[in-house]
Amino acid sequence: MKELKLDAVTDNLPQVMSFVDEALEAADCPMKAQMQIDMAVEEIFVNVSSYAYAPGVGPVTVKIGIADDPRRAIIVFEDQGVPYDPLAKADPDVTLSAEERQVGGLGIFMVKKTMDDMSYVYENNSNILTLTKRL
């Protein structure tokens, strides 16, 4: 897996997106899958940047690899911020109007719907979130 270590600040989002897109393009990732992965990566990175170390700043490691059989992209986010499992929160009730819904959770919900698999562990004082998307 290739990895990128940098501060979890939204100003670093373009660098993260370039890192991910380079790996996806080198793997001849279909455009639809790349767009879905890009949306997920942006959502997760912005969440880590906004909440993991608030109000301070800390490091995040983004890893990406391409696996075969079945062919898929695996993206891992690792930070040492506040322990938080984004998969433990209940999905928002999307049948309610925007005014009736509670604030928050829609981004993670979209990531869950577009990725083929997501997993979270808290290990060695680190949040580790893994996204998998079939190519």
Secondary structure, DSSP 8 states (H G I E B T S, - for coil): -EEEEEE--GGGHHHHHHHHHHHHHHTT--HHHHHHHHHHHHHHHHHIIIIISTTS--EEEEEEEEETTTTEEEEEEEE-SS---TTSS----TTS-TTTS-SS-HHHHHHHHHSSEEEEEEETTEEEEEEEEE-
